[in-house]
């Protein structure tokens, strides 16, 4: 299970609910859960997606980098 999928599950959200909260499509969340940062996003776009997903999960801003690299937050 990817870090994002685990965090989403811990938050009690479905993929659809997380996408809605983050303001992104279901497909963005699903792809990020399957392949994470390797999905092909680069630079600002990658950071933006990770940031909105982290915010939707109630994560601290400093935890965004961990989500980007697929590390579990503390």
N, CA, C and O atoms as a CHARMM CRD file, in Angstrom:
* protein
*
  296
    1    1 UNK  N      0.84900  -1.17500   0.00000 PROA 1      0.00000
    2    1 UNK  CA     0.00000   0.00000   0.00000 PROA 1      0.00000
    3    1 UNK  C      0.89600   1.24100   0.00000 PROA 1      0.00000
    4    1 UNK  O      1.87100   1.30600   0.74900 PROA 1      0.00000
    5    2 UNK  N      0.56500   2.21700  -0.83500 PROA 2      0.00000
    6    2 UNK  CA     1.36700   3.43600  -0.90400 PROA 2      0.00000
    7    2 UNK  C      1.16500   4.27300   0.35900 PROA 2      0.00000
    8    2 UNK  O      0.20700   4.07700   1.10700 PROA 2      0.00000
    9    3 UNK  N      2.07100   5.19200   0.57300 PROA 3      0.00000
   10    3 UNK  CA     1.97200   6.08800   1.72500 PROA 3      0.00000
   11    3 UNK  C      0.68100   6.88900   1.64600 PROA 3      0.00000
   12    3 UNK  O     -0.02800   7.02800   2.64300 PROA 3      0.00000
   13    4 UNK  N      0.37300   7.41800   0.46100 PROA 4      0.00000
   14    4 UNK  CA    -0.84500   8.20700   0.31300 PROA 4      0.00000
   15    4 UNK  C     -2.08300   7.35900   0.60400 PROA 4      0.00000
   16    4 UNK  O     -2.98700   7.81400   1.30500 PROA 4      0.00000
   17    5 UNK  N     -2.13500   6.14900   0.08300 PROA 5      0.00000
   18    5 UNK  CA    -3.28400   5.27800   0.33000 PROA 5      0.00000
   19    5 UNK  C     -3.42000   4.96300   1.81800 PROA 5      0.00000
   20    5 UNK  O     -4.52900   4.92000   2.35000 PROA 5      0.00000
   21    6 UNK  N     -2.29600   4.74500   2.48300 PROA 6      0.00000
   22    6 UNK  CA    -2.33500   4.47100   3.91800 PROA 6      0.00000
   23    6 UNK  C     -2.84200   5.68200   4.69800 PROA 6      0.00000
   24    6 UNK  O     -3.66800   5.54400   5.60200 PROA 6      0.00000
   25    7 UNK  N     -2.34800   6.85900   4.34800 PROA 7      0.00000
   26    7 UNK  CA    -2.79000   8.08100   5.02700 PROA 7      0.00000
   27    7 UNK  C     -4.27200   8.34500   4.76800 PROA 7      0.00000
   28    7 UNK  O     -5.00300   8.74400   5.67400 PROA 7      0.00000
   29    8 UNK  N     -4.70500   8.12300   3.54600 PROA 8      0.00000
   30    8 UNK  CA    -6.11400   8.30700   3.19100 PROA 8      0.00000
   31    8 UNK  C     -6.98800   7.35700   4.00000 PROA 8      0.00000
   32    8 UNK  O     -8.02200   7.74900   4.54100 PROA 8      0.00000
   33    9 UNK  N     -6.55700   6.10900   4.07500 PROA 9      0.00000
   34    9 UNK  CA    -7.30200   5.10300   4.82800 PROA 9      0.00000
   35    9 UNK  C     -7.36800   5.47300   6.30800 PROA 9      0.00000
   36    9 UNK  O     -8.42800   5.36800   6.92500 PROA 9      0.00000
   37   10 UNK  N     -6.23900   5.90700   6.88300 PROA 10     0.00000
   38   10 UNK  CA    -6.20700   6.32300   8.29700 PROA 10     0.00000
   39   10 UNK  C     -7.14900   7.48200   8.57000 PROA 10     0.00000
   40   10 UNK  O     -7.73600   7.58400   9.64700 PROA 10     0.00000
   41   11 UNK  N     -7.28600   8.36900   7.56300 PROA 11     0.00000
   42   11 UNK  CA    -8.17400   9.52700   7.70600 PROA 11     0.00000
   43   11 UNK  C     -9.63800   9.13800   7.52200 PROA 11     0.00000
   44   11 UNK  O    -10.53300   9.95900   7.72000 PROA 11     0.00000
   45   12 UNK  N     -9.87700   7.88000   7.14100 PROA 12     0.00000
   46   12 UNK  CA   -11.24500   7.41800   6.96200 PROA 12     0.00000
   47   12 UNK  C    -11.89700   7.93600   5.69400 PROA 12     0.00000
   48   12 UNK  O    -13.11900   8.07100   5.63200 PROA 12     0.00000
   49   13 UNK  N    -11.08500   8.22700   4.67500 PROA 13     0.00000
   50   13 UNK  CA   -11.60100   8.78000   3.42400 PROA 13     0.00000
   51   13 UNK  C    -11.50800   7.76900   2.29700 PROA 13     0.00000
   52   13 UNK  O    -10.61400   6.92300   2.27100 PROA 13     0.00000
   53   14 UNK  N    -12.44100   7.87000   1.37100 PROA 14     0.00000
   54   14 UNK  CA   -12.31400   7.11300   0.12700 PROA 14     0.00000
   55   14 UNK  C    -11.44300   7.93000  -0.82100 PROA 14     0.00000
   56   14 UNK  O    -11.15300   9.09800  -0.56300 PROA 14     0.00000
   57   15 UNK  N    -11.03700   7.31000  -1.90600 PROA 15     0.00000
   58   15 UNK  CA   -10.26000   8.02700  -2.91000 PROA 15     0.00000
   59   15 UNK  C    -11.07300   9.19800  -3.44900 PROA 15     0.00000
   60   15 UNK  O    -10.53300  10.28600  -3.65000 PROA 15     0.00000
   61   16 UNK  N    -12.35500   8.98800  -3.68200 PROA 16     0.00000
   62   16 UNK  CA   -13.23400  10.04300  -4.18200 PROA 16     0.00000
   63   16 UNK  C    -13.33600  11.20500  -3.20100 PROA 16     0.00000
   64   16 UNK  O    -13.29000  12.37000  -3.59900 PROA 16     0.00000
   65   17 UNK  N    -13.47600  10.88000  -1.91400 PROA 17     0.00000
   66   17 UNK  CA   -13.58900  11.93500  -0.89800 PROA 17     0.00000
   67   17 UNK  C    -12.30700  12.74800  -0.80300 PROA 17     0.00000
   68   17 UNK  O    -12.35900  13.97200  -0.68700 PROA 17     0.00000
   69   18 UNK  N    -11.16000  12.08400  -0.85000 PROA 18     0.00000
   70   18 UNK  CA    -9.88700  12.80300  -0.79700 PROA 18     0.00000
   71   18 UNK  C     -9.73800  13.70400  -2.00900 PROA 18     0.00000
   72   18 UNK  O     -9.30700  14.85000  -1.88200 PROA 18     0.00000
   73   19 UNK  N    -10.08600  13.20100  -3.17600 PROA 19     0.00000
   74   19 UNK  CA   -10.00500  14.01000  -4.39100 PROA 19     0.00000
   75   19 UNK  C    -10.87800  15.25200  -4.27600 PROA 19     0.00000
   76   19 UNK  O    -10.45000  16.35400  -4.61800 PROA 19     0.00000
   77   20 UNK  N    -12.09500  15.07300  -3.79600 PROA 20     0.00000
   78   20 UNK  CA   -13.01500  16.20400  -3.64400 PROA 20     0.00000
   79   20 UNK  C    -12.45200  17.22400  -2.66400 PROA 20     0.00000
   80   20 UNK  O    -12.47000  18.42400  -2.93800 PROA 20     0.00000
   81   21 UNK  N    -11.95300  16.75900  -1.52800 PROA 21     0.00000
   82   21 UNK  CA   -11.37100  17.67200  -0.52500 PROA 21     0.00000
   83   21 UNK  C    -10.17600  18.43800  -1.06700 PROA 21     0.00000
   84   21 UNK  O     -9.98700  19.61500  -0.76200 PROA 21     0.00000
   85   22 UNK  N     -9.36800  17.75300  -1.88100 PROA 22     0.00000
   86   22 UNK  CA    -8.14700  18.36300  -2.40300 PROA 22     0.00000
   87   22 UNK  C     -8.39900  19.20900  -3.64600 PROA 22     0.00000
   88   22 UNK  O     -7.53400  19.98300  -4.05600 PROA 22     0.00000
   89   23 UNK  N     -9.57200  19.06700  -4.24200 PROA 23     0.00000
   90   23 UNK  CA    -9.87800  19.83300  -5.44000 PROA 23     0.00000
   91   23 UNK  C     -9.17400  19.30600  -6.68100 PROA 23     0.00000
   92   23 UNK  O     -8.86700  20.06300  -7.60200 PROA 23     0.00000
   93   24 UNK  N     -8.92200  17.99900  -6.69800 PROA 24     0.00000
   94   24 UNK  CA    -8.29800  17.35800  -7.85800 PROA 24     0.00000
   95   24 UNK  C     -9.19700  16.21100  -8.29700 PROA 24     0.00000
   96   24 UNK  O    -10.14200  15.85400  -7.59300 PROA 24     0.00000
   97   25 UNK  N     -8.90900  15.64000  -9.44600 PROA 25     0.00000
   98   25 UNK  CA    -9.74000  14.55400  -9.94400 PROA 25     0.00000
   99   25 UNK  C     -9.42200  13.24200  -9.22400 PROA 25     0.00000
  100   25 UNK  O     -8.34800  13.06100  -8.65000 PROA 25     0.00000
  101   26 UNK  N    -10.39000  12.34700  -9.27800 PROA 26     0.00000
  102   26 UNK  CA   -10.21000  11.00300  -8.75100 PROA 26     0.00000
  103   26 UNK  C     -8.97000  10.35700  -9.36700 PROA 26     0.00000
  104   26 UNK  O     -8.20100   9.68600  -8.67800 PROA 26     0.00000
  105   27 UNK  N     -8.78500  10.56600 -10.67300 PROA 27     0.00000
  106   27 UNK  CA    -7.67200   9.94100 -11.38900 PROA 27     0.00000
  107   27 UNK  C     -6.31300  10.42400 -10.88500 PROA 27     0.00000
  108   27 UNK  O     -5.35200   9.65600 -10.85800 PROA 27     0.00000
  109   28 UNK  N     -6.23100  11.68300 -10.49100 PROA 28     0.00000
  110   28 UNK  CA    -4.98000  12.20800  -9.93500 PROA 28     0.00000
  111   28 UNK  C     -4.64500  11.48100  -8.63800 PROA 28     0.00000
  112   28 UNK  O     -3.51100  11.04300  -8.44400 PROA 28     0.00000
  113   29 UNK  N     -5.62100  11.35200  -7.75700 PROA 29     0.00000
  114   29 UNK  CA    -5.38200  10.67500  -6.48000 PROA 29     0.00000
  115   29 UNK  C     -5.05700   9.19900  -6.71600 PROA 29     0.00000
  116   29 UNK  O     -4.11500   8.66600  -6.12900 PROA 29     0.00000
  117   30 UNK  N     -5.83000   8.55000  -7.56400 PROA 30     0.00000
  118   30 UNK  CA    -5.60900   7.12700  -7.82300 PROA 30     0.00000
  119   30 UNK  C     -4.21100   6.88900  -8.40300 PROA 30     0.00000
  120   30 UNK  O     -3.51900   5.95500  -7.99800 PROA 30     0.00000
  121   31 UNK  N     -3.80400   7.72800  -9.34300 PROA 31     0.00000
  122   31 UNK  CA    -2.47300   7.57300  -9.94100 PROA 31     0.00000
  123   31 UNK  C     -1.38300   7.82800  -8.90600 PROA 31     0.00000
  124   31 UNK  O     -0.37500   7.12300  -8.87600 PROA 31     0.00000
  125   32 UNK  N     -1.58300   8.83200  -8.06200 PROA 32     0.00000
  126   32 UNK  CA    -0.59000   9.14500  -7.03800 PROA 32     0.00000
  127   32 UNK  C     -0.49700   8.00200  -6.02700 PROA 32     0.00000
  128   32 UNK  O      0.58500   7.71800  -5.51400 PROA 32     0.00000
  129   33 UNK  N     -1.61500   7.34900  -5.74100 PROA 33     0.00000
  130   33 UNK  CA    -1.60000   6.20200  -4.82800 PROA 33     0.00000
  131   33 UNK  C     -0.86600   5.01900  -5.45000 PROA 33     0.00000
  132   33 UNK  O     -0.16600   4.28500  -4.75100 PROA 33     0.00000
  133   34 UNK  N     -1.01900   4.83400  -6.74200 PROA 34     0.00000
  134   34 UNK  CA    -0.36700   3.70400  -7.41100 PROA 34     0.00000
  135   34 UNK  C      1.11600   3.94600  -7.63700 PROA 34     0.00000
  136   34 UNK  O      1.93400   3.05400  -7.41000 PROA 34     0.00000
  137   35 UNK  N      1.46600   5.14100  -8.08100 PROA 35     0.00000
  138   35 UNK  CA     2.84300   5.38600  -8.51400 PROA 35     0.00000
  139   35 UNK  C      3.54200   6.51600  -7.78400 PROA 35     0.00000
  140   35 UNK  O      4.73800   6.72600  -7.98800 PROA 35     0.00000
  141   36 UNK  N      2.84200   7.24200  -6.94900 PROA 36     0.00000
  142   36 UNK  CA     3.46000   8.30300  -6.17400 PROA 36     0.00000
  143   36 UNK  C      4.13500   9.36200  -7.02200 PROA 36     0.00000
  144   36 UNK  O      3.64600   9.71100  -8.09600 PROA 36     0.00000
  145   37 UNK  N      5.23900   9.86600  -6.54900 PROA 37     0.00000
  146   37 UNK  CA     5.91500  10.96300  -7.24100 PROA 37     0.00000
  147   37 UNK  C      6.47800  10.52100  -8.58300 PROA 37     0.00000
  148   37 UNK  O      6.85000  11.37000  -9.39400 PROA 37     0.00000
  149   38 UNK  N      6.55000   9.24300  -8.83700 PROA 38     0.00000
  150   38 UNK  CA     7.07200   8.76100 -10.11700 PROA 38     0.00000
  151   38 UNK  C      6.04800   8.88700 -11.22800 PROA 38     0.00000
  152   38 UNK  O      6.32800   8.52800 -12.37200 PROA 38     0.00000
  153   39 UNK  N      4.85900   9.39400 -10.90500 PROA 39     0.00000
  154   39 UNK  CA     3.77100   9.49200 -11.88000 PROA 39     0.00000
  155   39 UNK  C      4.16100  10.30900 -13.10200 PROA 39     0.00000
  156   39 UNK  O      3.57900  10.12500 -14.17200 PROA 39     0.00000
  157   40 UNK  N      5.10900  11.18700 -12.97200 PROA 40     0.00000
  158   40 UNK  CA     5.52800  11.98900 -14.11400 PROA 40     0.00000
  159   40 UNK  C      5.42700  13.48200 -13.86600 PROA 40     0.00000
  160   40 UNK  O      5.84000  14.28500 -14.70300 PROA 40     0.00000
  161   41 UNK  N      4.87400  13.86000 -12.70900 PROA 41     0.00000
  162   41 UNK  CA     4.81300  15.27600 -12.39700 PROA 41     0.00000
  163   41 UNK  C      6.19700  15.75000 -12.01700 PROA 41     0.00000
  164   41 UNK  O      6.97900  15.01700 -11.41100 PROA 41     0.00000
  165   42 UNK  N      6.48200  16.95600 -12.37200 PROA 42     0.00000
  166   42 UNK  CA     7.78400  17.53100 -12.05200 PROA 42     0.00000
  167   42 UNK  C      7.60500  18.93800 -11.48200 PROA 42     0.00000
  168   42 UNK  O      6.60000  19.60500 -11.72700 PROA 42     0.00000
  169   43 UNK  N      8.58200  19.35600 -10.73700 PROA 43     0.00000
  170   43 UNK  CA     8.65700  20.73000 -10.25500 PROA 43     0.00000
  171   43 UNK  C      7.42500  21.21300  -9.53200 PROA 43     0.00000
  172   43 UNK  O      6.91000  20.54600  -8.63400 PROA 43     0.00000
  173   44 UNK  N      6.95100  22.39300  -9.93500 PROA 44     0.00000
  174   44 UNK  CA     5.84300  23.05300  -9.25400 PROA 44     0.00000
  175   44 UNK  C      4.56100  22.22400  -9.27500 PROA 44     0.00000
  176   44 UNK  O      3.82800  22.19800  -8.28700 PROA 44     0.00000
  177   45 UNK  N      4.28400  21.54800 -10.38700 PROA 45     0.00000
  178   45 UNK  CA     3.05200  20.76800 -10.46600 PROA 45     0.00000
  179   45 UNK  C      3.06900  19.61300  -9.47100 PROA 45     0.00000
  180   45 UNK  O      2.06200  19.34900  -8.81400 PROA 45     0.00000
  181   46 UNK  N      4.18400  18.93400  -9.35400 PROA 46     0.00000
  182   46 UNK  CA     4.31300  17.85200  -8.38800 PROA 46     0.00000
  183   46 UNK  C      4.11500  18.39100  -6.97200 PROA 46     0.00000
  184   46 UNK  O      3.39300  17.79600  -6.17100 PROA 46     0.00000
  185   47 UNK  N      4.75200  19.50900  -6.67200 PROA 47     0.00000
  186   47 UNK  CA     4.63100  20.08500  -5.33600 PROA 47     0.00000
  187   47 UNK  C      3.19500  20.51900  -5.06600 PROA 47     0.00000
  188   47 UNK  O      2.68700  20.31600  -3.96400 PROA 47     0.00000
  189   48 UNK  N      2.53100  21.11600  -6.06300 PROA 48     0.00000
  190   48 UNK  CA     1.14900  21.57200  -5.88600 PROA 48     0.00000
  191   48 UNK  C      0.22600  20.39900  -5.56400 PROA 48     0.00000
  192   48 UNK  O     -0.58800  20.47900  -4.64300 PROA 48     0.00000
  193   49 UNK  N      0.35300  19.31200  -6.32200 PROA 49     0.00000
  194   49 UNK  CA    -0.49900  18.14100  -6.09400 PROA 49     0.00000
  195   49 UNK  C     -0.24000  17.56500  -4.70700 PROA 49     0.00000
  196   49 UNK  O     -1.18600  17.28400  -3.97100 PROA 49     0.00000
  197   50 UNK  N      1.00900  17.38700  -4.34700 PROA 50     0.00000
  198   50 UNK  CA     1.33100  16.84500  -3.02700 PROA 50     0.00000
  199   50 UNK  C      0.83400  17.76800  -1.92500 PROA 50     0.00000
  200   50 UNK  O      0.34200  17.30800  -0.89500 PROA 50     0.00000
  201   51 UNK  N      0.96300  19.06900  -2.14500 PROA 51     0.00000
  202   51 UNK  CA     0.53700  20.04200  -1.13600 PROA 51     0.00000
  203   51 UNK  C     -0.97500  19.98400  -0.90300 PROA 51     0.00000
  204   51 UNK  O     -1.41900  19.96300   0.24400 PROA 51     0.00000
  205   52 UNK  N     -1.76800  19.95800  -1.97400 PROA 52     0.00000
  206   52 UNK  CA    -3.22200  19.93200  -1.79100 PROA 52     0.00000
  207   52 UNK  C     -3.67600  18.60400  -1.19300 PROA 52     0.00000
  208   52 UNK  O     -4.62200  18.57100  -0.40600 PROA 52     0.00000
  209   53 UNK  N     -3.00800  17.51000  -1.55900 PROA 53     0.00000
  210   53 UNK  CA    -3.35700  16.22700  -0.95700 PROA 53     0.00000
  211   53 UNK  C     -2.99700  16.20900   0.52500 PROA 53     0.00000
  212   53 UNK  O     -3.77400  15.72500   1.34800 PROA 53     0.00000
  213   54 UNK  N     -1.82800  16.73400   0.86500 PROA 54     0.00000
  214   54 UNK  CA    -1.40900  16.79000   2.26600 PROA 54     0.00000
  215   54 UNK  C     -2.35600  17.66900   3.07400 PROA 54     0.00000
  216   54 UNK  O     -2.73400  17.30900   4.18900 PROA 54     0.00000
  217   55 UNK  N     -2.73900  18.81000   2.52700 PROA 55     0.00000
  218   55 UNK  CA    -3.67200  19.70200   3.22200 PROA 55     0.00000
  219   55 UNK  C     -5.02300  19.02400   3.42600 PROA 55     0.00000
  220   55 UNK  O     -5.62700  19.13800   4.49200 PROA 55     0.00000
  221   56 UNK  N     -5.49400  18.31600   2.39800 PROA 56     0.00000
  222   56 UNK  CA    -6.78100  17.62300   2.50400 PROA 56     0.00000
  223   56 UNK  C     -6.73900  16.53200   3.56400 PROA 56     0.00000
  224   56 UNK  O     -7.77100  16.18000   4.13500 PROA 56     0.00000
  225   57 UNK  N     -5.55400  15.99700   3.83100 PROA 57     0.00000
  226   57 UNK  CA    -5.38800  14.97500   4.85600 PROA 57     0.00000
  227   57 UNK  C     -5.08400  15.57600   6.22600 PROA 57     0.00000
  228   57 UNK  O     -4.93200  14.84500   7.20500 PROA 57     0.00000
  229   58 UNK  N     -4.99500  16.91000   6.30100 PROA 58     0.00000
  230   58 UNK  CA    -4.72100  17.57200   7.56800 PROA 58     0.00000
  231   58 UNK  C     -3.27400  17.47900   7.99900 PROA 58     0.00000
  232   58 UNK  O     -2.97100  17.56800   9.18900 PROA 58     0.00000
  233   59 UNK  N     -2.38100  17.30100   7.04700 PROA 59     0.00000
  234   59 UNK  CA    -0.95600  17.19100   7.35700 PROA 59     0.00000
  235   59 UNK  C     -0.34200  18.57700   7.51100 PROA 59     0.00000
  236   59 UNK  O     -0.83200  19.55000   6.93700 PROA 59     0.00000
  237   60 UNK  N      0.71800  18.65800   8.27900 PROA 60     0.00000
  238   60 UNK  CA     1.46900  19.90000   8.42500 PROA 60     0.00000
  239   60 UNK  C      2.23200  20.19700   7.14000 PROA 60     0.00000
  240   60 UNK  O      2.55600  19.28000   6.38500 PROA 60     0.00000
  241   61 UNK  N      2.51400  21.44800   6.89100 PROA 61     0.00000
  242   61 UNK  CA     3.20900  21.84000   5.66500 PROA 61     0.00000
  243   61 UNK  C      4.56000  21.14100   5.52700 PROA 61     0.00000
  244   61 UNK  O      4.95700  20.77700   4.42000 PROA 61     0.00000
  245   62 UNK  N      5.26400  20.95200   6.63000 PROA 62     0.00000
  246   62 UNK  CA     6.56700  20.30500   6.58800 PROA 62     0.00000
  247   62 UNK  C      6.50900  18.83500   6.20000 PROA 62     0.00000
  248   62 UNK  O      7.52800  18.24300   5.84300 PROA 62     0.00000
  249   63 UNK  N      5.32100  18.24700   6.26900 PROA 63     0.00000
  250   63 UNK  CA     5.17600  16.84000   5.92400 PROA 63     0.00000
  251   63 UNK  C      5.01300  16.61500   4.42100 PROA 63     0.00000
  252   63 UNK  O      5.06100  15.47500   3.96000 PROA 63     0.00000
  253   64 UNK  N      4.82400  17.68300   3.66000 PROA 64     0.00000
  254   64 UNK  CA     4.62900  17.56900   2.21900 PROA 64     0.00000
  255   64 UNK  C      5.82000  16.88100   1.56000 PROA 64     0.00000
  256   64 UNK  O      5.63800  16.03600   0.68400 PROA 64     0.00000
  257   65 UNK  N      7.02100  17.22900   1.96500 PROA 65     0.00000
  258   65 UNK  CA     8.22000  16.63400   1.36300 PROA 65     0.00000
  259   65 UNK  C      8.24400  15.12700   1.59900 PROA 65     0.00000
  260   65 UNK  O      8.65600  14.36500   0.72400 PROA 65     0.00000
  261   66 UNK  N      7.80900  14.70400   2.76000 PROA 66     0.00000
  262   66 UNK  CA     7.76500  13.26300   3.04800 PROA 66     0.00000
  263   66 UNK  C      6.77300  12.55800   2.13600 PROA 66     0.00000
  264   66 UNK  O      7.03700  11.45700   1.65300 PROA 66     0.00000
  265   67 UNK  N      5.63800  13.19100   1.90400 PROA 67     0.00000
  266   67 UNK  CA     4.64300  12.61200   1.01100 PROA 67     0.00000
  267   67 UNK  C      5.20400  12.53200  -0.41200 PROA 67     0.00000
  268   67 UNK  O      4.99700  11.54200  -1.11400 PROA 67     0.00000
  269   68 UNK  N      5.90800  13.57100  -0.82300 PROA 68     0.00000
  270   68 UNK  CA     6.51100  13.58200  -2.15600 PROA 68     0.00000
  271   68 UNK  C      7.47900  12.41500  -2.34800 PROA 68     0.00000
  272   68 UNK  O      7.53200  11.81300  -3.42000 PROA 68     0.00000
  273   69 UNK  N      8.22400  12.11100  -1.32400 PROA 69     0.00000
  274   69 UNK  CA     9.24600  11.06500  -1.44400 PROA 69     0.00000
  275   69 UNK  C      8.71400   9.69100  -1.02700 PROA 69     0.00000
  276   69 UNK  O      9.45400   8.70700  -1.04100 PROA 69     0.00000
  277   70 UNK  N      7.45200   9.62700  -0.66400 PROA 70     0.00000
  278   70 UNK  CA     6.87800   8.34000  -0.31200 PROA 70     0.00000
  279   70 UNK  C      7.22200   7.86500   1.07900 PROA 70     0.00000
  280   70 UNK  O      7.09000   6.68100   1.39200 PROA 70     0.00000
  281   71 UNK  N      7.66700   8.79200   1.91800 PROA 71     0.00000
  282   71 UNK  CA     8.00700   8.43000   3.29200 PROA 71     0.00000
  283   71 UNK  C      6.79700   8.60000   4.17500 PROA 71     0.00000
  284   71 UNK  O      5.94800   9.45400   3.91800 PROA 71     0.00000
  285   72 UNK  N      6.71200   7.79900   5.20600 PROA 72     0.00000
  286   72 UNK  CA     5.61200   7.91700   6.15200 PROA 72     0.00000
  287   72 UNK  C      5.85100   9.09400   7.07100 PROA 72     0.00000
  288   72 UNK  O      6.96100   9.27600   7.57200 PROA 72     0.00000
  289   73 UNK  N      4.81300   9.90700   7.30100 PROA 73     0.00000
  290   73 UNK  CA     4.96000  11.02100   8.24600 PROA 73     0.00000
  291   73 UNK  C      5.13600  10.51200   9.67100 PROA 73     0.00000
  292   73 UNK  O      4.73300   9.39700  10.00400 PROA 73     0.00000
  293   74 UNK  N      5.73300  11.33400  10.48700 PROA 74     0.00000
  294   74 UNK  CA     5.97900  10.97000  11.89300 PROA 74     0.00000
  295   74 UNK  C      4.69700  10.84900  12.66100 PROA 74     0.00000
  296   74 UNK  O      4.71800  10.55100  13.85500 PROA 74     0.00000
